[in-house]
Amino acid sequence: MSSLHTGVTFYEEDRAHGPFTIRIGGTSEFVSRIDPDCQRSSPPGQVYLCEGWSNPNALVFETMDAALSAADKVWNIEGFHTSIEKSL
């Protein structure tokens, strides 16, 4: 686990075992869309969620780095604690 990504839990040993999804900490909700430019929110940006471990609407990231970058956006927009999960 690394502290370089505030609010994000992940395991470095999972890095080679993608693809990955982003789960909202302590729930069965997953990120389905990130709109960093949504002006209807203050600060701008909106994160959309879907329910369920095998929900086809959940965003899937091929690499750990892509998942971490997206999880950082979720933190910056909503302040949600997240975890990077190996996709089922």
N, C-alpha and C positions, 0 to 999 in steps of 0.2 A: 504494500500500500504506500502511496506517496502523498506528501502534503503540498506538492506543487499545484495541485488542482483542488482548490477550496470547495468543500461540500461534496466531493466525488470520492466514492469508495471503489477501488479496483485492485486486482492482484496482478502484479507484474508477471507472475508465472502463467497467467492466462493469455498473455500477449500473442502467442503463436496458435491459439486455439479458437479463432474467430469463426464465424462472424459474431457481432455483438449487438446488444440492444441496451437501452438506457431505462432503468427502472427507478421510479420515484421511491426513495428510501422508506422501507417498512410497509409498502403497499404492494398490490398486484397491478399497479398502473404503470404503463410504459409510454415513453415519448412517441407520438405519432407524427408530429410536425413542429418545426421551429420557424417562427416568422420574426426575425430580428428587427424588421422595419415597420411592424404594425404600429401605426400612430394613434390608435384608439386607446392605448394603454399608456400609463405614466409610471416609470419611464417607458419609452417605446419598446415594443417587442411583446410577443405572446408565444406561449408553449401550449400545444394541444396534446391531450393524453388519450389513451385507450386502455381498456380493462382486459386483463387476461394474459397469461404466460405465452400462449400460442396465437395471439391475436394477429391476423395478417396485416393490420393497419400499423403495427409498431414499426418504427424506423429500424433498419438493419444497417450496420456499419461493417464493412469488410475488414477494417483494421482497428486496432486498439487506439491508434493516434487519432483517427477520424472520430471514433466514439468519445474520446476524451475532449476533443475540440468541441463537439456538440454538447457534451455534458457541462463544459465550462460556460457555454452560451446559456444553457438552462439555468445555471447558478446566477449568472449575471442578469438575466431577465426576471426570473421568478424567485430566486433564492431557495429553490428546492434542493434538498440533499438527495443525491442520486447514487446509484451503483451501476457499474458496467457489468452486464451479465452476458455469459456465453449464450448465443441464440440457440433456441431449441429447434 
